[in-house]
Amino acid sequence: MKGKIVVTGGAGYIGSHTTVELQNAGYEVVIVDNLSNSNAGVIDGIEKISGIRPAFEKVDCTDKEALTGVFNKYPGIKGIIHFAASKAVGESVHKPLLYYKNNIVSLLNLLELMPENKVEGIVFSSSCTVYGQPEILPVDEMAPIQPALSPYGNTKQIDEEIIRDAIYAKAPYKSIILRYFNPIGAHPTAEIGELPNGVPQNLIPYLTQTAIGIRKELSVYGDDYNTPDGSCIRDYINVVDLAKAHVVAVNRIVENKSESKLEYFNLGTGTGVSVLELINAFEKSTGVKVPHKIVGRREGDIEQIWANPCYANTVLGWTAAESIEDTLKSAWSWQLKLREKGIM
Ligand code: UD1
């Protein structure tokens, strides 16, 4: 065993894939999740894939007393990966206080508990949203942070600042901030994947639900952007590739390989793909048609963004390896599995 790692939000989409990869790499995982946007069945999926059932504590990270109980129950936690957060951009505009409370109080509680429990470091789940619409593409880690367009985006910026300030004030731990581009796809076994509550807001779950007939048609938000085909461009990264980057980050912390106490990495493929190109790639790789129509722009959308992943490639020795075709196939297999299980 390489050591105990707390994964907050470990029953969620990225957290569950990361738990699998951590266990495959020999870490012992303690999942802390309030199941607000996931369910305990995910733990079964993780066990099926990796052959190991992670410890699971149904705890809300805003509840400091309960969180203290977790650290007491599992002594010797070496590191934390903090995924647990509310993440719907639109909802955050209507429920800002919920977002500030969930996303900021959770982090404060963890940071306060780390020194007394001698936790060596925290990997923080951030987003390319901190760059706003960058002037220079692809965007690297030196690009300026721009004012957030939503309370959700603002919580990611504030959380990054809290970590920065705590480390500047000589907190006895390290941190690696990972800025994700657009994670998509599912585990190749189709045992775990993305399971949004209600009507999906993100592109891929809406697309696969349309392809299987749950939704009538996919709305493409705008074809009048200043891009080659007029639709928005994003950097879609395979969720398993993304999960593996977390293992590298945790290794870096526990093996003392970090170059400084605080590091930032962009996690993307380096390739921008438009919404229309993505629909086309899905249809080609799965042979399934996606009924879609062009509608108006979605408020708050960035026109185009994709990563310069060179820093992560060279310093972490990590590269996004999966093709977009295989990633889209995995998203489709997951949707089919949900149908097979009668979930949707
Ligand atoms: C957003 C956030 C990101 C957050 C992520 C997770 C921003 C800039 N980005 O990513 O930080 O981590 O959500 O919730 O705030 N689209 C359609 N039709 C749909 C849905 C989406 O055309 O039904 C388009 C969007 O206009 C966009 C692309 O698909 O161009 C991707 O959208 P989405 O999956 O929602 O992710 P982001 O908005 O990029």
Residues whose N, C-alpha, C, O or C-beta is under 5 A from the ligand:
A	BS01	UD1	K87 V89 S127 T129 Q201 N202 L203 I204 Y206 S219 V220 Y221 C232 V275 R298 G300 D301 I302
